[in-house]
Amino acid sequence: MLRPTDIEKLKGNKSRYAVVVGVAKRAREIASKAEEESQILIEKPVSLAVADLTEGDYKIMMPEND
């Protein structure tokens, strides 16, 4: 589980909701890929997703408003 300070670091100018949805989406991608490749993950997919966001390997894109 993310601590509030971790969310604030990841958040930047995005909403907390966007960060949670982005982390969840990335975690599902990681879990799905590992299952397809029959890999056993040592770390939890959510932890890996947070690491991807922190390191800048994965970015949350906000939809453009019309």
Predicted model as a PDB file, atoms N, CA, C, CB and O in Angstrom, pLDDT in the B-factor column:
MODEL        1                                                                  
ATOM      1  N   MET A   1       0.832  -1.171   0.000  1.00 52.00           N  
ATOM      2  CA  MET A   1       0.000   0.000   0.000  1.00 52.00           C  
ATOM      3  C   MET A   1       0.882   1.242   0.000  1.00 52.00           C  
ATOM      4  CB  MET A   1      -0.950  -0.006   1.204  1.00 52.00           C  
ATOM      5  O   MET A   1       1.906   1.300   0.681  1.00 52.00           O  
ATOM      6  N   LEU A   2       0.467   2.213  -0.767  1.00 56.00           N  
ATOM      7  CA  LEU A   2       1.230   3.451  -0.835  1.00 56.00           C  
ATOM      8  C   LEU A   2       0.966   4.321   0.383  1.00 56.00           C  
ATOM      9  CB  LEU A   2       0.892   4.215  -2.110  1.00 56.00           C  
ATOM     10  O   LEU A   2      -0.171   4.465   0.833  1.00 56.00           O  
ATOM     11  N   ARG A   3       2.028   4.889   0.900  1.00 60.00           N  
ATOM     12  CA  ARG A   3       1.870   5.860   1.972  1.00 60.00           C  
ATOM     13  C   ARG A   3       1.494   7.198   1.348  1.00 60.00           C  
ATOM     14  CB  ARG A   3       3.171   5.979   2.829  1.00 60.00           C  
ATOM     15  O   ARG A   3       1.836   7.447   0.192  1.00 60.00           O  
ATOM     16  N   PRO A   4       0.811   8.052   2.071  1.00 58.00           N  
ATOM     17  CA  PRO A   4       0.412   9.351   1.506  1.00 58.00           C  
ATOM     18  C   PRO A   4       1.579  10.148   0.940  1.00 58.00           C  
ATOM     19  CB  PRO A   4      -0.280  10.173   2.559  1.00 58.00           C  
ATOM     20  O   PRO A   4       1.414  10.857  -0.053  1.00 58.00           O  
ATOM     21  N   THR A   5       2.752  10.047   1.551  1.00 61.00           N  
ATOM     22  CA  THR A   5       3.901  10.798   1.026  1.00 61.00           C  
ATOM     23  C   THR A   5       4.343  10.258  -0.328  1.00 61.00           C  
ATOM     24  CB  THR A   5       5.072  10.746   2.017  1.00 61.00           C  
ATOM     25  O   THR A   5       4.793  11.025  -1.180  1.00 61.00           O  
ATOM     26  N   ASP A   6       4.221   8.949  -0.541  1.00 63.00           N  
ATOM     27  CA  ASP A   6       4.569   8.366  -1.833  1.00 63.00           C  
ATOM     28  C   ASP A   6       3.626   8.855  -2.921  1.00 63.00           C  
ATOM     29  CB  ASP A   6       4.538   6.840  -1.758  1.00 63.00           C  
ATOM     30  O   ASP A   6       4.052   9.139  -4.041  1.00 63.00           O  
ATOM     31  N   ILE A   7       2.355   8.953  -2.593  1.00 62.00           N  
ATOM     32  CA  ILE A   7       1.378   9.431  -3.567  1.00 62.00           C  
ATOM     33  C   ILE A   7       1.665  10.887  -3.920  1.00 62.00           C  
ATOM     34  CB  ILE A   7      -0.061   9.281  -3.021  1.00 62.00           C  
ATOM     35  O   ILE A   7       1.571  11.272  -5.085  1.00 62.00           O  
ATOM     36  N   GLU A   8       2.009  11.686  -2.937  1.00 63.00           N  
ATOM     37  CA  GLU A   8       2.301  13.093  -3.195  1.00 63.00           C  
ATOM     38  C   GLU A   8       3.521  13.241  -4.103  1.00 63.00           C  
ATOM     39  CB  GLU A   8       2.529  13.842  -1.876  1.00 63.00           C  
ATOM     40  O   GLU A   8       3.553  14.128  -4.956  1.00 63.00           O  
ATOM     41  N   LYS A   9       4.522  12.380  -3.926  1.00 66.00           N  
ATOM     42  CA  LYS A   9       5.704  12.427  -4.787  1.00 66.00           C  
ATOM     43  C   LYS A   9       5.347  12.069  -6.223  1.00 66.00           C  
ATOM     44  CB  LYS A   9       6.787  11.479  -4.262  1.00 66.00           C  
ATOM     45  O   LYS A   9       5.830  12.702  -7.161  1.00 66.00           O  
ATOM     46  N   LEU A  10       4.510  11.065  -6.395  1.00 68.00           N  
ATOM     47  CA  LEU A  10       4.126  10.623  -7.733  1.00 68.00           C  
ATOM     48  C   LEU A  10       3.135  11.568  -8.385  1.00 68.00           C  
ATOM     49  CB  LEU A  10       3.539   9.236  -7.674  1.00 68.00           C  
ATOM     50  O   LEU A  10       3.078  11.674  -9.610  1.00 68.00           O  
ATOM     51  N   LYS A  11       2.364  12.244  -7.572  1.00 63.00           N  
ATOM     52  CA  LYS A  11       1.234  13.017  -8.062  1.00 63.00           C  
ATOM     53  C   LYS A  11       1.649  14.162  -8.971  1.00 63.00           C  
ATOM     54  CB  LYS A  11       0.451  13.553  -6.908  1.00 63.00           C  
ATOM     55  O   LYS A  11       1.100  14.304 -10.063  1.00 63.00           O  
ATOM     56  N   GLY A  12       2.592  14.971  -8.554  1.00 66.00           N  
ATOM     57  CA  GLY A  12       2.959  16.131  -9.356  1.00 66.00           C  
ATOM     58  C   GLY A  12       1.756  17.046  -9.512  1.00 66.00           C  
ATOM     59  O   GLY A  12       1.201  17.521  -8.521  1.00 66.00           O  
ATOM     60  N   ASN A  13       1.349  17.297 -10.760  1.00 62.00           N  
ATOM     61  CA  ASN A  13       0.180  18.143 -11.000  1.00 62.00           C  
ATOM     62  C   ASN A  13      -1.066  17.319 -11.321  1.00 62.00           C  
ATOM     63  CB  ASN A  13       0.463  19.113 -12.137  1.00 62.00           C  
ATOM     64  O   ASN A  13      -2.079  17.867 -11.757  1.00 62.00           O  
ATOM     65  N   LYS A  14      -0.994  16.013 -11.107  1.00 69.00           N  
ATOM     66  CA  LYS A  14      -2.131  15.137 -11.376  1.00 69.00           C  
ATOM     67  C   LYS A  14      -2.942  14.906 -10.102  1.00 69.00           C  
ATOM     68  CB  LYS A  14      -1.651  13.793 -11.956  1.00 69.00           C  
ATOM     69  O   LYS A  14      -2.452  15.131  -8.996  1.00 69.00           O  
ATOM     70  N   SER A  15      -4.153  14.466 -10.264  1.00 77.00           N  
ATOM     71  CA  SER A  15      -4.983  14.190  -9.099  1.00 77.00           C  
ATOM     72  C   SER A  15      -4.559  12.864  -8.468  1.00 77.00           C  
ATOM     73  CB  SER A  15      -6.482  14.158  -9.487  1.00 77.00           C  
ATOM     74  O   SER A  15      -3.923  12.031  -9.114  1.00 77.00           O  
ATOM     75  N   ARG A  16      -4.916  12.686  -7.221  1.00 79.00           N  
ATOM     76  CA  ARG A  16      -4.620  11.445  -6.510  1.00 79.00           C  
ATOM     77  C   ARG A  16      -5.319  10.273  -7.202  1.00 79.00           C  
ATOM     78  CB  ARG A  16      -5.062  11.544  -5.023  1.00 79.00           C  
ATOM     79  O   ARG A  16      -4.772   9.174  -7.290  1.00 79.00           O  
ATOM     80  N   TYR A  17      -6.533  10.524  -7.691  1.00 83.00           N  
ATOM     81  CA  TYR A  17      -7.300   9.495  -8.404  1.00 83.00           C  
ATOM     82  C   TYR A  17      -6.544   9.037  -9.651  1.00 83.00           C  
ATOM     83  CB  TYR A  17      -8.702  10.029  -8.794  1.00 83.00           C  
ATOM     84  O   TYR A  17      -6.483   7.839  -9.931  1.00 83.00           O  
ATOM     85  N   ALA A  18      -5.973   9.968 -10.394  1.00 82.00           N  
ATOM     86  CA  ALA A  18      -5.233   9.623 -11.609  1.00 82.00           C  
ATOM     87  C   ALA A  18      -4.023   8.758 -11.281  1.00 82.00           C  
ATOM     88  CB  ALA A  18      -4.788  10.893 -12.349  1.00 82.00           C  
ATOM     89  O   ALA A  18      -3.706   7.825 -12.019  1.00 82.00           O  
ATOM     90  N   VAL A  19      -3.348   9.061 -10.184  1.00 83.00           N  
ATOM     91  CA  VAL A  19      -2.178   8.272  -9.781  1.00 83.00           C  
ATOM     92  C   VAL A  19      -2.594   6.853  -9.426  1.00 83.00           C  
ATOM     93  CB  VAL A  19      -1.459   8.930  -8.585  1.00 83.00           C  
ATOM     94  O   VAL A  19      -1.943   5.894  -9.840  1.00 83.00           O  
ATOM     95  N   VAL A  20      -3.668   6.712  -8.666  1.00 85.00           N  
ATOM     96  CA  VAL A  20      -4.130   5.383  -8.260  1.00 85.00           C  
ATOM     97  C   VAL A  20      -4.556   4.567  -9.477  1.00 85.00           C  
ATOM     98  CB  VAL A  20      -5.297   5.497  -7.260  1.00 85.00           C  
ATOM     99  O   VAL A  20      -4.227   3.385  -9.580  1.00 85.00           O  
ATOM    100  N   VAL A  21      -5.286   5.194 -10.396  1.00 87.00           N  
ATOM    101  CA  VAL A  21      -5.721   4.493 -11.607  1.00 87.00           C  
ATOM    102  C   VAL A  21      -4.513   4.122 -12.463  1.00 87.00           C  
ATOM    103  CB  VAL A  21      -6.708   5.364 -12.420  1.00 87.00           C  
ATOM    104  O   VAL A  21      -4.460   3.019 -13.008  1.00 87.00           O  
ATOM    105  N   GLY A  22      -3.546   5.026 -12.587  1.00 87.00           N  
ATOM    106  CA  GLY A  22      -2.343   4.742 -13.366  1.00 87.00           C  
ATOM    107  C   GLY A  22      -1.526   3.597 -12.795  1.00 87.00           C  
ATOM    108  O   GLY A  22      -1.049   2.737 -13.536  1.00 87.00           O  
ATOM    109  N   VAL A  23      -1.364   3.583 -11.475  1.00 87.00           N  
ATOM    110  CA  VAL A  23      -0.631   2.497 -10.817  1.00 87.00           C  
ATOM    111  C   VAL A  23      -1.363   1.175 -11.011  1.00 87.00           C  
ATOM    112  CB  VAL A  23      -0.450   2.792  -9.309  1.00 87.00           C  
ATOM    113  O   VAL A  23      -0.739   0.155 -11.303  1.00 87.00           O  
ATOM    114  N   ALA A  24      -2.681   1.190 -10.851  1.00 92.00           N  
ATOM    115  CA  ALA A  24      -3.461  -0.044 -11.011  1.00 92.00           C  
ATOM    116  C   ALA A  24      -3.374  -0.573 -12.435  1.00 92.00           C  
ATOM    117  CB  ALA A  24      -4.927   0.198 -10.637  1.00 92.00           C  
ATOM    118  O   ALA A  24      -3.238  -1.779 -12.643  1.00 92.00           O  
ATOM    119  N   LYS A  25      -3.450   0.317 -13.410  1.00 92.00           N  
ATOM    120  CA  LYS A  25      -3.376  -0.100 -14.811  1.00 92.00           C  
ATOM    121  C   LYS A  25      -2.010  -0.714 -15.118  1.00 92.00           C  
ATOM    122  CB  LYS A  25      -3.647   1.098 -15.747  1.00 92.00           C  
ATOM    123  O   LYS A  25      -1.924  -1.761 -15.759  1.00 92.00           O  
ATOM    124  N   ARG A  26      -0.949  -0.059 -14.658  1.00 92.00           N  
ATOM    125  CA  ARG A  26       0.402  -0.571 -14.896  1.00 92.00           C  
ATOM    126  C   ARG A  26       0.608  -1.903 -14.175  1.00 92.00           C  
ATOM    127  CB  ARG A  26       1.458   0.454 -14.434  1.00 92.00           C  
ATOM    128  O   ARG A  26       1.250  -2.801 -14.719  1.00 92.00           O  
ATOM    129  N   ALA A  27       0.078  -2.044 -12.969  1.00 94.00           N  
ATOM    130  CA  ALA A  27       0.210  -3.296 -12.214  1.00 94.00           C  
ATOM    131  C   ALA A  27      -0.477  -4.442 -12.947  1.00 94.00           C  
ATOM    132  CB  ALA A  27      -0.382  -3.141 -10.799  1.00 94.00           C  
ATOM    133  O   ALA A  27       0.040  -5.559 -12.983  1.00 94.00           O  
ATOM    134  N   ARG A  28      -1.640  -4.166 -13.530  1.00 95.00           N  
ATOM    135  CA  ARG A  28      -2.334  -5.207 -14.306  1.00 95.00           C  
ATOM    136  C   ARG A  28      -1.529  -5.596 -15.539  1.00 95.00           C  
ATOM    137  CB  ARG A  28      -3.734  -4.724 -14.726  1.00 95.00           C  
ATOM    138  O   ARG A  28      -1.480  -6.772 -15.901  1.00 95.00           O  
ATOM    139  N   GLU A  29      -0.895  -4.614 -16.191  1.00 94.00           N  
ATOM    140  CA  GLU A  29      -0.054  -4.915 -17.353  1.00 94.00           C  
ATOM    141  C   GLU A  29       1.118  -5.810 -16.952  1.00 94.00           C  
ATOM    142  CB  GLU A  29       0.467  -3.611 -17.998  1.00 94.00           C  
ATOM    143  O   GLU A  29       1.433  -6.776 -17.647  1.00 94.00           O  
ATOM    144  N   ILE A  30       1.754  -5.491 -15.844  1.00 95.00           N  
ATOM    145  CA  ILE A  30       2.896  -6.269 -15.367  1.00 95.00           C  
ATOM    146  C   ILE A  30       2.468  -7.694 -15.021  1.00 95.00           C  
ATOM    147  CB  ILE A  30       3.536  -5.592 -14.140  1.00 95.00           C  
ATOM    148  O   ILE A  30       3.143  -8.652 -15.398  1.00 95.00           O  
ATOM    149  N   ALA A  31       1.353  -7.837 -14.308  1.00 95.00           N  
ATOM    150  CA  ALA A  31       0.866  -9.160 -13.917  1.00 95.00           C  
ATOM    151  C   ALA A  31       0.472  -9.980 -15.143  1.00 95.00           C  
ATOM    152  CB  ALA A  31      -0.330  -9.030 -12.962  1.00 95.00           C  
ATOM    153  O   ALA A  31       0.750 -11.178 -15.207  1.00 95.00           O  
ATOM    154  N   SER A  32      -0.165  -9.345 -16.100  1.00 95.00           N  
ATOM    155  CA  SER A  32      -0.589 -10.038 -17.311  1.00 95.00           C  
ATOM    156  C   SER A  32       0.613 -10.523 -18.121  1.00 95.00           C  
ATOM    157  CB  SER A  32      -1.466  -9.121 -18.166  1.00 95.00           C  
ATOM    158  O   SER A  32       0.629 -11.655 -18.605  1.00 95.00           O  
ATOM    159  N   LYS A  33       1.608  -9.666 -18.263  1.00 94.00           N  
ATOM    160  CA  LYS A  33       2.820 -10.037 -19.007  1.00 94.00           C  
ATOM    161  C   LYS A  33       3.545 -11.196 -18.316  1.00 94.00           C  
ATOM    162  CB  LYS A  33       3.768  -8.820 -19.141  1.00 94.00           C  
ATOM    163  O   LYS A  33       4.013 -12.121 -18.979  1.00 94.00           O  
ATOM    164  N   ALA A  34       3.636 -11.144 -17.004  1.00 94.00           N  
ATOM    165  CA  ALA A  34       4.309 -12.211 -16.252  1.00 94.00           C  
ATOM    166  C   ALA A  34       3.559 -13.526 -16.411  1.00 94.00           C  
ATOM    167  CB  ALA A  34       4.423 -11.839 -14.757  1.00 94.00           C  
ATOM    168  O   ALA A  34       4.175 -14.585 -16.532  1.00 94.00           O  
ATOM    169  N   GLU A  35       2.233 -13.462 -16.410  1.00 91.00           N  
ATOM    170  CA  GLU A  35       1.438 -14.678 -16.576  1.00 91.00           C  
ATOM    171  C   GLU A  35       1.606 -15.262 -17.975  1.00 91.00           C  
ATOM    172  CB  GLU A  35      -0.039 -14.388 -16.303  1.00 91.00           C  
ATOM    173  O   GLU A  35       1.720 -16.478 -18.129  1.00 91.00           O  
ATOM    174  N   GLU A  36       1.621 -14.404 -18.993  1.00 91.00           N  
ATOM    175  CA  GLU A  36       1.812 -14.877 -20.372  1.00 91.00           C  
ATOM    176  C   GLU A  36       3.165 -15.551 -20.558  1.00 91.00           C  
ATOM    177  CB  GLU A  36       1.680 -13.714 -21.352  1.00 91.00           C  
ATOM    178  O   GLU A  36       3.282 -16.542 -21.279  1.00 91.00           O  
ATOM    179  N   GLU A  37       4.181 -15.008 -19.905  1.00 91.00           N  
ATOM    180  CA  GLU A  37       5.536 -15.540 -20.033  1.00 91.00           C  
ATOM    181  C   GLU A  37       5.858 -16.582 -18.973  1.00 91.00           C  
ATOM    182  CB  GLU A  37       6.538 -14.417 -19.956  1.00 91.00           C  
ATOM    183  O   GLU A  37       6.998 -17.038 -18.885  1.00 91.00           O  
ATOM    184  N   SER A  38       4.885 -16.963 -18.176  1.00 91.00           N  
ATOM    185  CA  SER A  38       5.036 -17.945 -17.097  1.00 91.00           C  
ATOM    186  C   SER A  38       6.167 -17.586 -16.141  1.00 91.00           C  
ATOM    187  CB  SER A  38       5.283 -19.325 -17.680  1.00 91.00           C  
ATOM    188  O   SER A  38       6.942 -18.445 -15.720  1.00 91.00           O  
ATOM    189  N   GLN A  39       6.245 -16.306 -15.810  1.00 91.00           N  
ATOM    190  CA  GLN A  39       7.249 -15.829 -14.866  1.00 91.00           C  
ATOM    191  C   GLN A  39       6.652 -15.783 -13.466  1.00 91.00           C  
ATOM    192  CB  GLN A  39       7.778 -14.435 -15.280  1.00 91.00           C  
ATOM    193  O   GLN A  39       5.457 -15.548 -13.290  1.00 91.00           O  
ATOM    194  N   ILE A  40       7.492 -16.007 -12.495  1.00 91.00           N  
ATOM    195  CA  ILE A  40       7.087 -15.869 -11.104  1.00 91.00           C  
ATOM    196  C   ILE A  40       7.653 -14.544 -10.614  1.00 91.00           C  
ATOM    197  CB  ILE A  40       7.584 -17.081 -10.220  1.00 91.00           C  
ATOM    198  O   ILE A  40       8.866 -14.335 -10.629  1.00 91.00           O  
ATOM    199  N   LEU A  41       6.775 -13.658 -10.182  1.00 90.00           N  
ATOM    200  CA  LEU A  41       7.207 -12.351  -9.701  1.00 90.00           C  
ATOM    201  C   LEU A  41       7.571 -12.440  -8.229  1.00 90.00           C  
ATOM    202  CB  LEU A  41       6.110 -11.293  -9.925  1.00 90.00           C  
ATOM    203  O   LEU A  41       6.794 -12.945  -7.419  1.00 90.00           O  
ATOM    204  N   ILE A  42       8.745 -11.952  -7.890  1.00 92.00           N  
ATOM    205  CA  ILE A  42       9.172 -11.917  -6.496  1.00 92.00           C  
ATOM    206  C   ILE A  42       8.536 -10.716  -5.801  1.00 92.00           C  
ATOM    207  CB  ILE A  42      10.721 -11.857  -6.392  1.00 92.00           C  
ATOM    208  O   ILE A  42       8.069 -10.815  -4.666  1.00 92.00           O  
ATOM    209  N   GLU A  43       8.525  -9.581  -6.498  1.00 91.00           N  
ATOM    210  CA  GLU A  43       7.870  -8.391  -5.961  1.00 91.00           C  
ATOM    211  C   GLU A  43       6.438  -8.331  -6.450  1.00 91.00           C  
ATOM    212  CB  GLU A  43       8.631  -7.112  -6.362  1.00 91.00           C  
ATOM    213  O   GLU A  43       6.103  -8.902  -7.488  1.00 91.00           O  
ATOM    214  N   LYS A  44       5.608  -7.651  -5.715  1.00 92.00           N  
ATOM    215  CA  LYS A  44       4.208  -7.505  -6.102  1.00 92.00           C  
ATOM    216  C   LYS A  44       4.103  -6.562  -7.291  1.00 92.00           C  
ATOM    217  CB  LYS A  44       3.358  -6.985  -4.918  1.00 92.00           C  
ATOM    218  O   LYS A  44       4.890  -5.622  -7.405  1.00 92.00           O  
ATOM    219  N   PRO A  45       3.139  -6.802  -8.181  1.00 93.00           N  
ATOM    220  CA  PRO A  45       2.980  -5.942  -9.353  1.00 93.00           C  
ATOM    221  C   PRO A  45       2.762  -4.468  -9.003  1.00 93.00           C  
ATOM    222  CB  PRO A  45       1.825  -6.431 -10.179  1.00 93.00           C  
ATOM    223  O   PRO A  45       3.221  -3.593  -9.737  1.00 93.00           O  
ATOM    224  N   VAL A  46       2.080  -4.182  -7.910  1.00 90.00           N  
ATOM    225  CA  VAL A  46       1.862  -2.787  -7.523  1.00 90.00           C  
ATOM    226  C   VAL A  46       3.186  -2.121  -7.155  1.00 90.00           C  
ATOM    227  CB  VAL A  46       0.873  -2.699  -6.341  1.00 90.00           C  
ATOM    228  O   VAL A  46       3.412  -0.963  -7.506  1.00 90.00           O  
ATOM    229  N   SER A  47       4.054  -2.833  -6.459  1.00 88.00           N  
ATOM    230  CA  SER A  47       5.361  -2.280  -6.111  1.00 88.00           C  
ATOM    231  C   SER A  47       6.183  -2.004  -7.358  1.00 88.00           C  
ATOM    232  CB  SER A  47       6.118  -3.231  -5.183  1.00 88.00           C  
ATOM    233  O   SER A  47       6.866  -0.984  -7.446  1.00 88.00           O  
ATOM    234  N   LEU A  48       6.116  -2.913  -8.319  1.00 91.00           N  
ATOM    235  CA  LEU A  48       6.834  -2.717  -9.578  1.00 91.00           C  
ATOM    236  C   LEU A  48       6.260  -1.537 -10.359  1.00 91.00           C  
ATOM    237  CB  LEU A  48       6.776  -3.991 -10.431  1.00 91.00           C  
ATOM    238  O   LEU A  48       7.007  -0.780 -10.980  1.00 91.00           O  
ATOM    239  N   ALA A  49       4.946  -1.379 -10.330  1.00 90.00           N  
ATOM    240  CA  ALA A  49       4.294  -0.265 -11.024  1.00 90.00           C  
ATOM    241  C   ALA A  49       4.693   1.070 -10.405  1.00 90.00           C  
ATOM    242  CB  ALA A  49       2.765  -0.428 -10.987  1.00 90.00           C  
ATOM    243  O   ALA A  49       4.962   2.030 -11.127  1.00 90.00           O  
ATOM    244  N   VAL A  50       4.734   1.140  -9.086  1.00 86.00           N  
ATOM    245  CA  VAL A  50       5.151   2.368  -8.408  1.00 86.00           C  
ATOM    246  C   VAL A  50       6.598   2.684  -8.757  1.00 86.00           C  
ATOM    247  CB  VAL A  50       4.979   2.238  -6.876  1.00 86.00           C  
ATOM    248  O   VAL A  50       6.941   3.845  -8.982  1.00 86.00           O  
ATOM    249  N   ALA A  51       7.447   1.667  -8.804  1.00 86.00           N  
ATOM    250  CA  ALA A  51       8.845   1.877  -9.176  1.00 86.00           C  
ATOM    251  C   ALA A  51       8.951   2.415 -10.607  1.00 86.00           C  
ATOM    252  CB  ALA A  51       9.640   0.563  -9.040  1.00 86.00           C  
ATOM    253  O   ALA A  51       9.757   3.307 -10.872  1.00 86.00           O  
ATOM    254  N   ASP A  52       8.150   1.884 -11.523  1.00 87.00           N  
ATOM    255  CA  ASP A  52       8.146   2.378 -12.898  1.00 87.00           C  
ATOM    256  C   ASP A  52       7.763   3.854 -12.957  1.00 87.00           C  
ATOM    257  CB  ASP A  52       7.185   1.553 -13.755  1.00 87.00           C  
ATOM    258  O   ASP A  52       8.374   4.630 -13.691  1.00 87.00           O  
ATOM    259  N   LEU A  53       6.756   4.237 -12.186  1.00 85.00           N  
ATOM    260  CA  LEU A  53       6.337   5.637 -12.173  1.00 85.00           C  
ATOM    261  C   LEU A  53       7.398   6.528 -11.540  1.00 85.00           C  
ATOM    262  CB  LEU A  53       5.015   5.787 -11.424  1.00 85.00           C  
ATOM    263  O   LEU A  53       7.667   7.624 -12.031  1.00 85.00           O  
ATOM    264  N   THR A  54       7.992   6.063 -10.466  1.00 82.00           N  
ATOM    265  CA  THR A  54       9.005   6.851  -9.773  1.00 82.00           C  
ATOM    266  C   THR A  54      10.235   7.074 -10.639  1.00 82.00           C  
ATOM    267  CB  THR A  54       9.404   6.168  -8.477  1.00 82.00           C  
ATOM    268  O   THR A  54      10.803   8.166 -10.656  1.00 82.00           O  
ATOM    269  N   GLU A  55      10.643   6.033 -11.360  1.00 82.00           N  
ATOM    270  CA  GLU A  55      11.833   6.124 -12.198  1.00 82.00           C  
ATOM    271  C   GLU A  55      11.571   6.821 -13.533  1.00 82.00           C  
ATOM    272  CB  GLU A  55      12.382   4.746 -12.449  1.00 82.00           C  
ATOM    273  O   GLU A  55      12.509   7.132 -14.267  1.00 82.00           O  
ATOM    274  N   GLY A  56      10.295   7.066 -13.847  1.00 80.00           N  
ATOM    275  CA  GLY A  56       9.967   7.743 -15.097  1.00 80.00           C  
ATOM    276  C   GLY A  56       9.839   6.821 -16.289  1.00 80.00           C  
ATOM    277  O   GLY A  56       9.737   7.290 -17.422  1.00 80.00           O  
ATOM    278  N   ASP A  57       9.842   5.498 -16.053  1.00 81.00           N  
ATOM    279  CA  ASP A  57       9.697   4.545 -17.145  1.00 81.00           C  
ATOM    280  C   ASP A  57       8.258   4.485 -17.665  1.00 81.00           C  
ATOM    281  CB  ASP A  57      10.142   3.164 -16.690  1.00 81.00           C  
ATOM    282  O   ASP A  57       8.012   4.019 -18.777  1.00 81.00           O  
ATOM    283  N   TYR A  58       7.333   4.950 -16.867  1.00 81.00           N  
ATOM    284  CA  TYR A  58       5.906   4.909 -17.188  1.00 81.00           C  
ATOM    285  C   TYR A  58       5.323   6.243 -16.764  1.00 81.00           C  
ATOM    286  CB  TYR A  58       5.171   3.702 -16.477  1.00 81.00           C  
ATOM    287  O   TYR A  58       5.585   6.724 -15.662  1.00 81.00           O  
ATOM    288  N   LYS A  59       4.537   6.833 -17.640  1.00 78.00           N  
ATOM    289  CA  LYS A  59       3.965   8.146 -17.334  1.00 78.00           C  
ATOM    290  C   LYS A  59       2.443   8.090 -17.394  1.00 78.00           C  
ATOM    291  CB  LYS A  59       4.498   9.213 -18.312  1.00 78.00           C  
ATOM    292  O   LYS A  59       1.865   7.333 -18.174  1.00 78.00           O  
ATOM    293  N   ILE A  60       1.818   8.889 -16.571  1.00 78.00           N  
ATOM    294  CA  ILE A  60       0.359   8.999 -16.560  1.00 78.00           C  
ATOM    295  C   ILE A  60      -0.022  10.154 -17.463  1.00 78.00           C  
ATOM    296  CB  ILE A  60      -0.199   9.206 -15.107  1.00 78.00           C  
ATOM    297  O   ILE A  60       0.398  11.291 -17.248  1.00 78.00           O  
ATOM    298  N   MET A  61      -0.813   9.857 -18.463  1.00 75.00           N  
ATOM    299  CA  MET A  61      -1.259  10.880 -19.400  1.00 75.00           C  
ATOM    300  C   MET A  61      -2.674  11.298 -19.033  1.00 75.00           C  
ATOM    301  CB  MET A  61      -1.194  10.367 -20.866  1.00 75.00           C  
ATOM    302  O   MET A  61      -3.550  10.451 -18.859  1.00 75.00           O  
ATOM    303  N   MET A  62      -2.893  12.571 -18.918  1.00 71.00           N  
ATOM    304  CA  MET A  62      -4.217  13.100 -18.625  1.00 71.00           C  
ATOM    305  C   MET A  62      -4.945  13.342 -19.939  1.00 71.00           C  
ATOM    306  CB  MET A  62      -4.130  14.408 -17.785  1.00 71.00           C  
ATOM    307  O   MET A  62      -4.344  13.841 -20.891  1.00 71.00           O  
ATOM    308  N   PRO A  63      -6.228  12.999 -20.011  1.00 70.00           N  
ATOM    309  CA  PRO A  63      -6.982  13.251 -21.251  1.00 70.00           C  
ATOM    310  C   PRO A  63      -7.155  14.744 -21.487  1.00 70.00           C  
ATOM    311  CB  PRO A  63      -8.361  12.564 -21.197  1.00 70.00           C  
ATOM    312  O   PRO A  63      -7.293  15.532 -20.551  1.00 70.00           O  
ATOM    313  N   GLU A  64      -7.145  15.103 -22.747  1.00 71.00           N  
ATOM    314  CA  GLU A  64      -7.359  16.502 -23.080  1.00 71.00           C  
ATOM    315  C   GLU A  64      -8.841  16.801 -23.071  1.00 71.00           C  
ATOM    316  CB  GLU A  64      -6.745  16.847 -24.445  1.00 71.00           C  
ATOM    317  O   GLU A  64      -9.639  16.033 -23.609  1.00 71.00           O  
ATOM    318  N   ASN A  65      -9.209  17.905 -22.468  1.00 66.00           N  
ATOM    319  CA  ASN A  65     -10.616  18.304 -22.419  1.00 66.00           C  
ATOM    320  C   ASN A  65     -10.980  19.029 -23.705  1.00 66.00           C  
ATOM    321  CB  ASN A  65     -10.900  19.202 -21.186  1.00 66.00           C  
ATOM    322  O   ASN A  65     -10.183  19.790 -24.254  1.00 66.00           O  
ATOM    323  N   ASP A  66     -12.180  18.785 -24.168  1.00 53.00           N  
ATOM    324  CA  ASP A  66     -12.643  19.467 -25.386  1.00 53.00           C  
ATOM    325  C   ASP A  66     -13.241  20.809 -25.055  1.00 53.00           C  
ATOM    326  CB  ASP A  66     -13.668  18.614 -26.133  1.00 53.00           C  
ATOM    327  O   ASP A  66     -13.684  21.526 -25.953  1.00 53.00           O  
TER     328      ASP A  66                                                      
ENDMDL                                                                          
END                                                                             
